[in-house]
């Protein structure tokens, strides 16, 4: 039968409160009593509940991580960065997936708050002013990761999605492309919106006409969107495509090649994220590199600082991105 704190107290001839103080590394215990309690814990193979161990502090050592789509290869890398950093800091990760549903997202925030997590790292599916107001009501440390919130008091860790998209499209324009289509992610997604705006501004600044197709951040959506573009007729077929993420771009390449056209011979393609598949595709996918792992590590360090009270003011961190040119845009001359 599993040993309890009562069993440990009886074996060490101390009170339950003394056992609790030893477990929580309190200083008001003599060294002799501490050794006796630890010996009893070892002998009885007692494993204290993490939740119970932290009730006196009104929180656990758990960090909640809420992400929109665990099947997207970008997010597991980001989550690994968070988890590795959390582990070194003594936290345990509590992961939830929302499938891009704002209502599910809020439900998970509520459940995590009820479990008294120390803080929540949120990769929101659709971050709005209303959602910011709802999150404030929970009175819990929150870090927005790969999302920004200039009008909120939350710490943020992200890249400049607008600037990165602008640079990717400007590169295509610089290569001589004038008919460039953007296959976007969902209208409600903040990152999709920033990337679309970067594309539109780059096109407008070059006196070119933006053409935007909306879908989901998925391979299937990229394939479907590209097929719809190709079916419009020869005069409307772009010479280059900017995908809202790598999955969209890879789906687009499949559709292009299935139509009998080549990448980059007929249509050049650039994605966004630099997931592992971008380095394995044929042709190799040109893309914008987001330092996903480092985003996660930085988000966790920012959360730890917030929990420990290192600072009171909001902190906004923007990590560097990098345009990676591979085969899908044509080789550099």
C-alpha positions, 0 to 999 in steps of 0.5 A: 500500500502506498505510504502517506505523510502520516506514515512518514510522520509516525516513522520519524516520530514527528508531526505531519507539519514537520514532514511538510516543512522538510518536503518544502525545504523550510529552514525552521527544522533542525538538521537532526530532524530533517535527516530523520524525516528524509530517512523515513521518506526513503525507507517508505518510498514516499512520493509527495503529491506535487499539488499538495506540496505547494498548497501552502503557496496557493500554486503548483510548480506547473506551467500551462502551455496552450497551443493552437495545433500540435499537428503543425510541425512548427509547434512541437519544436517550440514546445520542446524549447519551453519544456527543456527550459522549464525542466532546468528551472524546476517546473513541470509542463501542462500541455493543451491543444485548442485546434484553433478554437477560441472557446476551447482556449478560454476553457483550458485557461480556466481549467489551468487556473483552477489547477493553480498553475504558476503561469500560462504560456499562451500561443493564442489561436485568435488574440483580441482585445476581448480575449486580453480582458478575459485573461486579465480576470484570471489574475495569473502570469501569462506570456504570449508566445509567437504572438504580440499584444501591444495594448495588453499588459502581458509579456510577449516573445515573438518575431516581426512577422510583418517585416519577415513577410515584407522581406520575402515578397521583396525578394521575389519582386527583386528576382523580377516577379510581378504576378505574386499570389499570397496563400494565407492562413485563416483570417482570424489568426494574428500571425496570418494577418501580419504576414498578409499585411507584409505581403500587401505592403510589399506589393503596393510599394512596388506598384503591383496588385496583391492577390490573396487567397485565404485558407488554413495553416495546413498542407491540404489547404495549400494544395486546395488554394493553389488548385483554385488559383491555377484553375482561374486561367493562364492570364491569372496564373502567378509566376511566384507564390508566397505561402502563409506557412511552410505547410501551405507552401508545400501543398502549393508545390504539390498542386503546381507539379500535379498540374504539369508545371514546375517549381521554380521553372514556372512558379517560384514558391516561398514559405514561412517557419522553416520546419524540418520538412522544408529542408527535406522537400523536393525542391528544397523549400525557400522560407523564412526561418523562425527560431522556434526552439529559442522562442520557447526557451525565451518564453519560459525564461520570461515566465520564470522572471515574472513568477519570481518577481524579477520585474513588474513592467511588461516585457516585449521581446522580438527575436531575429528571423532569417530569409532562407533561399533554397531551390524553390525560388531558383538558385542564386546567380 
